[in-house]
Amino acid sequence: MSLRARLRIARREWRDAWRVVRRQPRRMALIAAPWLLILLVGFPLLWMEVEQAVRAPAEQAGRDATHYASQTVLRWMERLREDTGFLARLTPRLLESGDATGSPLVQTYAAFLQSGVRYHKVRWIDEAGRERLRLDSDGRVTRQVAAEALQLKADRPFFREALALAPGQVHLSPLDLNVENGRIEQPLRPTLRASSPFRRADGSRGVLVVNVHGQQLLDRLAGQARQSGFVLYLVHPQGHWLLGPRPGDAWAWQVGASGRTVERFDPALWRAMRSTAQGQWDEWTFSTLQAAWGGAEGDMLAHADPMLGQLRVLVRPEAPAASRWKAMLAGLIVLGIAVGLAVVFLLARGLAREAAYVARLSDANAALAEANERLRTVQEGLARAERLSSLGLMVAGVAHEMNTPLGSIRLSLSTLRAGVARLSRQVEEGLKRSDLEGFLASAAQAGELAEGELRRVTALIQRFKQVAVDRATLERRRFDLADAILDSDPRLRRSESIDGVAVELDLEPDVVMDSYPGPLEQVVGNLLGNALAHGFVDGGRGRIRLAARADGPAHAVVEVADDGAGIAPGDLAHVFEPFFTTARHRGGTGLGLHIVHQVVTEVLGGDVRVRSRTAADAGVDGPTGTVFTVRIPRTGPARPPS
């Protein structure tokens, strides 16, 4: 049909509708009355409620953002303290097996830097404050600093504070710029240092110092905040910017621009930050690290620089929430007027077209029934392939998991082989007791590492065998709910993001089930894959939350929630139907959620529910995303269908 013909039909239909309005004015007035009431009363009331409805979730989101950032800093500092204490205990033993720059100590420091990209420098300093051994790393290459380039660090606070501690204690310095030969290093390198004293066999003392790439920590904090829709800043206790809102604000006080402070940027904000450890001012949310930790840091700050715990985390939304919702409401008012006018004419036109629609629907139902019969035979084969595909993914995941422990075993054997060769040379040259003791200590350490990694590989294989049996058979057995959730996708045990999407686990421990773990793992795997495939179509960052808990003594609840695009209301009622998919062009079969519903209801004896919210229907009271809730009995049915 040509465009001109379609326009003729449309004009004729609208003329018919206008005639209906003129012939039945009272009926059309009754139809329009609710729309007029909404425009004159409902929208003004809704406008006044926006401020209250939006403010509470926005404030809570800001508190969550500062909490997440503070917990990330806490984890980094705990890891730094543990690693520094370990190296400080190991250094005197390695020094006894060689000179101050001997091979065992150099190899240990080099392996430490190569094993983690967070660290860029490790060294030991004698009690006079002179560096005796130092290794630097740029993330790719690790090099030992020549003896003539070693520096005197007797006047640095991280050395003086650490030397006053007892062995085993660790001093944490504040986050500042790295200094080399008395000058700030260029380009600027934010650094967090940990130092711990040790005592050698001859009674002399030394200090082990580890430097952390501070910029990596700052980038991590800023990235986490952006995922939640916030911009993050970091503020020195005296009001200087470590991460600032304008170019040149960061580290300005250390490079000679001390006037660029929070007080100059916003005096009212600085007064609010000084009056309380954590709180909110206008659109800003702030907290000191120590206040956000709430005691979770334990004794970590006992020997740390006082400034460290008083660092302030400051966040604000990327876009003001209230302005966004007010703009949406203004658009809704305009849209409501247009819709009100259109509804009157559409209803009038619909009266004339109702009979034609009924006939067309009847024909469509008959065609759909015939198509459903043809597709039913195809469904069974595709469903079996969909179930078995998860085993292939699991095999790849297990192979990836085994790569790390096998690499560690190979490193341990290589170290042991090098030690044997060195011992053979020492036997020919004249074996000393210290050489033998050094070899025995190194061999024991390598053996313990290899044995531990072998146990890890064995556990991985046993878990894979059990999961494979559970997936291939319907055997009811006792299992822990949290373990079954983790076995549903190998990537969940690596505590990392999946395809750029952060995965948050909230699994209640010791929830004992007597059911069918294989089908349950299939359900969770399908829901996780569905969230990744449909919730984040454009590859944007987001978060998926997996939660599992007991629901009374007889039931358990599993939730898979994401903050992705959501499901349109028109599609929500059809998501469990076979072959229904909105991603047909990307290879979707429409069987994933159908299998989930079938397994939960027929095999596990439970039920599954879904709720979702898209950007189009989110309104003013919540974010977008989808939540699937699976509720199953903790004791499964005696005879599930095959």
C-alpha positions in Angstrom: 0.0 0.0 0.0 1.4 3.4 -1.0 2.0 6.2 1.5 -0.8 8.3 -0.1 -3.3 5.5 0.3 -2.4 5.1 4.0 -2.8 8.8 4.6 -6.3 8.7 3.0 -7.3 5.8 5.3 -5.9 7.7 8.4 -7.8 10.9 7.5 -11.0 9.0 7.0 -10.7 7.2 10.4 -10.0 10.5 12.2 -13.1 12.1 10.5 -15.2 9.1 11.7 -13.8 9.6 15.2 -14.6 13.3 15.2 -18.2 12.6 14.2 -18.5 10.2 17.1 -17.3 12.9 19.5 -19.9 15.4 18.2 -22.7 12.9 18.3 -21.9 11.7 21.9 -20.5 14.7 23.8 -21.6 13.6 27.3 -20.0 10.2 26.9 -16.7 11.7 25.6 -16.8 14.2 28.5 -17.0 11.3 31.0 -14.1 9.7 29.3 -12.0 12.8 29.4 -12.9 13.7 33.1 -10.3 11.4 34.7 -7.5 12.9 32.6 -8.5 16.4 33.5 -8.5 15.4 37.2 -5.0 14.0 36.9 -3.7 17.1 35.2 -5.3 19.6 37.6 -4.8 17.7 40.9 -2.6 14.6 40.5 0.4 16.2 38.8 0.8 19.1 41.3 0.6 16.6 44.2 3.1 14.4 42.5 5.4 17.3 41.9 5.5 18.1 45.6 6.3 14.5 46.5 9.2 14.3 44.1 11.6 16.1 46.5 10.8 13.7 49.4 10.7 10.6 47.2 14.0 11.2 45.5 16.1 12.5 48.3 16.1 9.4 50.6 17.3 6.9 47.9 19.9 9.4 46.7 21.3 10.0 50.2 21.4 6.2 50.8 23.2 5.7 47.5 25.8 8.3 48.5 26.4 6.6 51.8 26.7 3.2 50.0 29.3 4.7 47.6 31.5 6.1 50.4 31.1 2.8 52.3 32.2 0.7 49.2 35.2 3.1 48.6 36.3 2.9 52.3 36.0 -0.9 52.3 38.2 -1.1 49.2 40.9 1.0 50.9 40.7 -1.2 54.0 41.2 -4.4 51.9 44.2 -2.8 50.2 45.8 -1.8 53.5 45.2 -5.2 55.1 46.8 -6.9 52.2 49.7 -4.5 52.3 50.2 -5.0 56.1 50.1 -8.8 55.7 52.6 -8.9 52.8 55.0 -6.5 54.5 55.0 -8.4 57.8 55.6 -11.6 55.9 58.6 -10.2 54.0 60.0 -8.6 57.2 59.9 -12.0 59.0 61.5 -13.7 55.9 64.3 -11.1 55.3 66.7 -11.9 58.2 66.5 -15.7 57.5 67.4 -15.0 53.8 70.2 -12.6 54.9 71.8 -15.4 56.9 72.1 -17.6 53.8 74.1 -15.0 51.9 75.4 -11.4 51.9 73.2 -8.3 52.0 72.5 -8.4 48.3 72.7 -12.2 48.0 70.8 -14.2 45.4 68.1 -15.7 47.7 67.0 -12.3 49.0 67.0 -10.7 45.5 65.1 -13.6 44.0 62.5 -13.4 46.8 62.0 -9.7 46.4 61.8 -10.0 42.6 59.2 -12.8 42.9 57.2 -10.7 45.3 57.1 -7.7 42.9 56.3 -9.9 39.9 53.4 -11.7 41.7 51.3 -8.6 42.3 51.0 -5.4 40.1 50.0 -3.4 43.1 53.6 -3.0 44.4 56.4 -1.0 42.7 59.2 -1.0 45.2 60.6 -3.2 48.0 63.8 -2.7 49.9 65.5 -3.2 53.3 67.2 -0.4 55.1 69.9 -0.8 57.8 69.5 0.8 61.3 71.6 3.8 60.1 68.9 4.6 57.5 70.8 3.5 54.4 69.2 1.4 51.7 71.1 -1.9 51.5 69.0 -3.6 48.8 66.2 -2.2 46.7 64.2 -3.5 43.7 61.9 -1.4 41.6 59.1 -2.5 39.2 57.1 -0.7 36.6 54.5 -3.5 36.3 56.4 -5.3 33.5 60.1 -5.2 34.3 61.7 -5.7 37.8 65.2 -4.4 38.3 67.7 -4.2 41.2 69.0 -0.7 41.9 72.7 -0.4 41.7 74.7 0.0 44.9 75.8 3.6 44.0 72.2 4.7 43.5 71.0 3.5 46.9 69.8 6.4 49.1 69.9 7.5 52.7 66.4 7.5 54.2 67.3 8.2 57.9 65.2 11.4 57.9 62.0 9.8 56.3 59.1 9.3 58.8 58.3 5.9 57.5 61.8 4.7 58.5 61.9 6.5 61.9 58.5 5.3 62.9 59.1 1.7 61.9 62.5 1.5 63.6 60.8 2.4 66.9 58.4 -0.6 66.6 58.9 -4.1 67.8 59.5 -6.9 65.2 56.3 -8.1 63.7 54.6 -4.7 64.0 53.9 -2.8 60.7 53.8 1.0 60.2 51.5 2.4 57.5 52.5 5.8 56.1 50.0 8.4 54.7 49.1 8.4 51.0 51.3 11.0 49.4 53.7 11.5 46.4 56.9 9.4 46.1 60.2 11.2 46.8 63.4 10.2 45.1 66.8 11.9 46.1 64.9 14.6 48.1 62.6 15.6 45.2 59.1 14.6 44.3 59.3 12.0 41.5 58.1 13.1 38.0 55.7 12.2 36.6 53.8 12.2 39.9 53.6 8.8 41.6 51.0 8.6 44.5 52.4 6.1 47.0 51.3 4.2 50.1 54.1 2.7 52.1 54.3 0.0 54.8 57.4 -0.6 56.9 58.2 -3.2 59.5 61.4 -3.7 61.6 63.4 -7.0 62.0 66.4 -8.1 63.9 69.2 -10.1 62.5 71.1 -13.0 64.2 74.1 -10.7 65.0 71.7 -8.3 66.9 71.6 -5.5 64.3 68.3 -4.2 63.1 66.8 -3.3 59.8 63.5 -2.1 58.3 61.6 -3.7 55.4 59.7 -1.2 53.3 57.1 -1.9 50.6 55.6 0.8 48.3 52.2 0.5 46.7 51.0 2.0 43.4 48.7 4.6 44.9 47.4 5.6 41.5 46.0 2.1 41.0 44.1 2.4 44.2 42.7 5.9 43.3 41.7 4.7 39.8 39.9 1.7 41.4 38.0 3.9 43.8 36.9 6.3 41.1 35.8 3.4 38.8 33.7 1.9 41.6 32.0 5.2 42.2 31.2 5.7 38.5 29.5 2.3 38.4 27.1 3.6 41.0 26.6 6.9 39.2 28.8 9.0 41.4 32.0 11.0 41.1 34.5 10.3 43.9 37.0 12.7 45.5 39.6 12.0 48.2 40.5 14.8 50.7 43.5 15.2 53.0 42.6 15.7 56.7 43.7 19.3 56.3 41.5 19.9 53.4 43.9 19.3 50.4 42.7 17.4 47.4 44.1 13.9 46.6 41.5 13.5 43.9 40.0 16.9 43.0 37.1 18.3 40.9 39.3 20.6 38.8 42.5 20.0 36.8 45.5 20.7 39.0 43.7 20.2 42.3 45.2 16.8 43.0 48.4 16.9 45.2 48.5 20.7 44.7 49.8 21.3 48.2 52.8 19.0 47.6 53.8 20.7 44.4 53.6 24.2 45.7 49.9 25.2 45.1 48.7 25.0 48.7 45.7 27.4 48.1 43.7 24.8 46.1 41.7 23.3 49.0 38.1 22.2 49.8 37.6 25.4 51.8 38.4 27.5 48.7 36.2 25.3 46.5 33.2 25.4 48.8 33.5 26.9 52.3 30.1 25.6 53.4 31.0 22.1 52.4 34.3 22.3 54.3 32.5 23.6 57.5 30.1 20.6 57.3 33.0 18.1 56.8 34.9 19.6 59.8 31.8 19.5 62.1 31.3 15.7 61.8 33.2 12.6 60.7 30.6 11.5 58.3 27.4 13.1 56.9 25.9 14.9 53.9 25.8 18.4 52.7 23.5 19.4 49.7 24.3 16.8 47.0 27.6 15.8 48.7 28.2 12.7 50.9 31.4 12.5 52.9 33.1 10.3 55.5 36.5 9.7 57.0 37.9 6.3 56.4 38.0 5.4 60.1 34.3 6.5 60.6 33.2 4.4 57.6 35.1 1.4 58.8 33.2 1.5 62.1 35.8 -0.5 63.9 36.4 -3.1 61.2 40.0 -2.0 60.9 40.9 -3.7 64.2 44.4 -2.8 65.4 45.6 -1.9 61.8 45.8 1.8 62.7 47.6 1.2 66.0 51.0 1.8 64.4 49.8 3.8 61.3 50.3 7.5 60.7 47.4 9.3 62.3 46.5 11.1 59.0 45.7 7.7 57.3 42.5 7.0 59.1 41.4 10.6 58.8 41.4 10.7 55.0 38.0 11.8 53.8 36.0 10.2 51.0 33.7 12.6 49.2 31.1 11.7 46.5 28.4 13.4 44.6 26.0 12.2 41.8 27.1 12.6 38.2 23.7 14.2 37.5 21.4 15.8 40.1 18.6 13.4 40.7 15.9 16.0 41.5 16.5 17.9 38.3 16.2 14.8 36.3 12.9 13.8 37.8 11.5 17.3 37.6 12.3 17.4 33.9 10.6 14.0 33.6 7.5 15.2 35.4 7.3 18.3 33.2 7.5 16.0 30.2 4.8 13.8 31.7 2.5 16.8 32.1 2.9 17.8 28.4 2.5 14.1 27.5 -0.6 13.8 29.7 -2.3 16.7 27.9 -1.5 15.1 24.5 -2.5 11.7 25.6 -5.8 13.0 27.1 -6.7 14.5 23.8 -5.6 11.5 21.9 -7.4 9.0 24.1 -10.8 10.6 23.4 -10.3 10.2 19.6 -8.7 6.8 19.9 -11.6 5.4 21.9 -14.0 6.8 19.4 -12.1 5.3 16.6 -11.7 2.0 18.5 -15.4 1.5 18.8 -15.6 1.2 15.0 -12.6 -1.1 14.7 -13.3 -3.4 17.6 -15.2 -6.0 15.6 -12.4 -6.2 13.0 -9.8 -6.7 15.7 -11.8 -9.6 17.2 -11.9 -11.4 13.9 -8.1 -10.9 13.3 -7.3 -12.2 16.8 -9.3 -15.3 16.2 -7.4 -16.0 13.0 -4.1 -15.3 14.8 -4.9 -17.7 17.6 -5.6 -20.5 15.2 -2.3 -19.8 13.4 -0.4 -19.7 16.7 -1.9 -23.0 17.8 -0.7 -24.7 14.6 2.8 -23.2 14.9 3.0 -24.2 18.5 2.5 -27.9 17.5 5.3 -27.7 15.0 7.7 -26.1 17.4 7.0 -28.5 20.3 9.2 -31.2 18.8 12.1 -28.8 18.2 11.8 -27.5 21.8 12.9 -30.8 23.4 16.2 -31.0 21.4 17.1 -27.4 22.0 16.3 -27.6 25.7 18.7 -30.6 26.1 21.4 -28.7 24.3 20.8 -25.7 26.5 21.2 -27.7 29.6 24.4 -29.5 28.5 26.1 -26.3 27.3 26.7 -25.3 30.9 28.9 -28.3 31.4 31.2 -27.1 28.6 31.4 -23.7 30.2 32.2 -25.4 33.5 35.0 -27.5 31.9 36.6 -24.3 30.6 36.3 -22.6 34.0 37.8 -25.5 35.8 40.7 -25.6 33.4 41.3 -21.9 34.0 41.1 -22.4 37.8 43.7 -25.3 37.6 46.2 -23.2 35.6 47.2 -21.0 38.6 48.0 -23.8 41.2 49.7 -25.9 38.5 51.9 -22.8 37.7 52.7 -22.5 41.4 53.7 -26.2 41.5 55.9 -25.7 38.5 57.6 -22.6 40.2 58.1 -24.6 43.4 59.8 -27.5 41.5 61.9 -25.1 39.5 63.0 -23.4 42.8 63.8 -26.8 44.3 65.7 -27.9 41.2 67.8 -24.7 41.3 68.5 -25.3 45.0 69.7 -28.8 44.3 72.0 -27.6 41.6 73.4 -24.9 43.9 73.8 -27.5 46.7 75.7 -29.8 44.4 78.2 -27.0 43.5 78.6 -26.1 47.2 79.3 -29.8 48.0 82.1 -29.8 45.4 83.5 -26.5 46.7 83.1 -27.3 50.4 79.7 -27.6 52.0 79.0 -25.3 55.0 76.4 -25.9 57.6 74.7 -22.6 56.7 74.5 -23.7 53.0 72.8 -26.9 54.0 70.4 -25.2 56.4 69.5 -22.7 53.7 68.8 -25.5 51.2 66.7 -27.4 53.7 64.6 -24.3 54.5 64.1 -23.4 50.8 63.3 -27.1 49.9 60.8 -27.3 52.8 59.1 -24.1 51.7 58.9 -25.2 48.1 57.6 -28.6 49.1 54.9 -27.1 51.4 53.8 -24.8 48.5 53.7 -27.6 46.0 51.8 -29.8 48.4 49.2 -27.1 49.2 48.7 -26.4 45.5 48.3 -30.1 44.8 45.6 -30.3 47.4 43.9 -27.3 45.7 44.0 -29.0 42.3 42.7 -32.2 43.9 39.8 -30.3 45.5 39.0 -28.6 42.1 38.9 -32.0 40.3 36.7 -33.6 43.0 34.3 -30.6 43.0 34.1 -30.8 39.2 33.4 -34.6 39.3 30.6 -34.0 41.8 29.1 -31.1 39.8 29.3 -33.2 36.6 27.5 -36.1 38.2 24.9 -33.8 39.6 24.3 -32.2 36.2 24.1 -35.6 34.4 21.9 -37.4 36.9 18.9 -36.5 39.1 20.2 -37.9 42.3 19.0 -36.4 45.5 21.7 -35.8 48.2 22.6 -33.5 51.0 24.6 -30.4 50.1 25.3 -26.8 51.3 23.3 -24.2 49.5 26.2 -21.7 49.2 28.5 -24.3 47.6 25.8 -25.2 45.0 25.5 -21.5 44.1 29.3 -21.2 43.7 29.4 -24.4 41.5 26.8 -23.0 39.1 29.4 -20.9 37.3 33.2 -21.4 37.8 33.8 -17.6 37.5 31.9 -17.1 40.8 34.8 -18.6 42.9 37.3 -16.2 41.4 35.7 -13.1 43.1 36.1 -11.0 40.0 33.9 -9.2 37.6 32.4 -11.1 34.6 32.5 -9.3 31.2 33.0 -6.0 33.1 29.9 -6.6 35.3 30.6 -6.7 39.1 29.2 -9.8 40.9 28.2 -9.4 44.5 27.7 -12.6 46.6 25.5 -12.7 49.7 25.3 -16.4 50.6 24.1 -17.5 54.0 26.4 -20.3 55.3 25.4 -23.7 56.6 22.0 -23.8 54.8 21.8 -27.6 54.4 19.6 -28.9 51.6 18.4 -32.5 50.8 17.5 -32.0 47.2 19.0 -32.0 43.7 22.1 -29.9 43.4 22.6 -30.3 39.6 19.2 -28.8 38.6 19.6 -26.1 41.1 23.1 -25.2 39.7 21.5 -25.2 36.2 18.8 -22.7 37.4 21.3 -20.3 38.9 23.7 -20.6 35.9 20.8 -19.8 33.5 19.7 -16.8 35.5 23.2 -15.5 35.7 23.8 -16.0 32.0 20.4 -14.3 31.2 21.3 -11.3 33.3 24.7 -10.9 31.5 23.2 -11.4 28.0 20.0 -9.3 28.4 20.6 -6.9 31.3 23.8 -5.3 29.9 23.3 -5.5 26.1 25.6 -2.5 25.2 28.4 -3.8 27.4 27.9 -1.1 30.0 29.2 -1.6 33.6 26.8 -2.7 36.2 26.3 -5.1 39.2 24.7 -8.5 39.6 23.8 -9.7 43.1 23.5 -13.4 44.0 21.8 -14.0 47.3 20.9 -17.3 49.0 19.3 -17.7 52.5 17.1 -20.0 54.5 13.4 -19.1 54.5 12.3 -20.7 57.7 13.2 -24.3 58.6 11.6 -25.8 55.5 12.4 -23.6 52.6 15.3 -21.6 51.0 15.3 -18.6 48.8 17.8 -17.7 46.0 17.8 -14.3 44.4 19.6 -13.1 41.2 19.3 -9.3 40.9 20.9 -7.0 38.4 20.8 -3.2 37.8 20.7 -3.6 34.0 18.2 -2.5 31.4 15.2 -4.3 32.9 12.4 -6.1 31.1 9.6 -4.2 29.4 6.2 -4.6 31.1 4.7 -6.1 27.9 7.4 -8.8 27.9 7.4 -9.6 31.6 4.4 -11.9 31.5 6.0 -14.0 28.7 9.6 -14.5 29.9 8.9 -18.1 31.0 7.2 -19.1 27.8 9.2 -21.4 25.4 11.0 -19.7 22.5 10.1 -16.2 23.7 13.2 -13.9 23.4 14.0 -10.3 22.7 17.5 -11.2 21.5 16.7 -13.4 18.5 19.1 -11.3 16.4 21.9 -12.1 18.8 21.4 -15.9 18.8 18.9 -16.2 21.7 16.7 -19.3 21.7 14.2 -18.2 24.3 14.6 -21.5 26.2 16.8 -20.4 29.2 14.0 -19.0 31.4 11.6 -21.7 30.2 14.0 -24.3 31.5 14.4 -22.4 34.8 10.7 -22.4 35.3 10.3 -26.1 34.4 13.2 -27.2 36.6 12.1 -25.1 39.6 8.5 -26.2 39.5 8.7 -29.8 38.3 12.1 -31.0 39.7 12.8 -28.9 42.8 9.2 -28.5 43.8 9.3 -24.7 44.2 8.3 -21.6 42.4 10.1 -18.7 40.6 9.0 -15.1 40.4 10.3 -12.1 38.6 10.0 -8.3 39.0 11.6 -5.7 36.8 11.8 -2.0 36.1 13.0 -0.4 32.9 14.1 3.2 32.3 10.7 3.9 30.7 8.6 2.9 33.7 11.0 3.4 36.6 9.2 6.6 37.6 10.7 8.4 40.6 10.9 5.7 43.3 13.7 3.3 42.2 16.4 2.3 39.8 16.2 0.0 36.8 17.0 -3.7 36.9 15.5 -7.2 37.2 15.2 -9.6 40.2 14.4 -13.3 39.9 13.4 -15.0 43.2 13.5 -18.8 43.5 11.8 -20.3 46.5 12.3 -24.1 46.9 11.8 -26.6 49.8 15.0 -27.6 51.6 13.9 -31.3 51.2 13.2 -32.0 47.5 10.4 -34.1 46.0 10.9 -37.9 46.3 10.5 -38.6 42.5 11.1 -35.7 40.1 10.1 -36.2 36.5 12.8 -37.3 34.1 
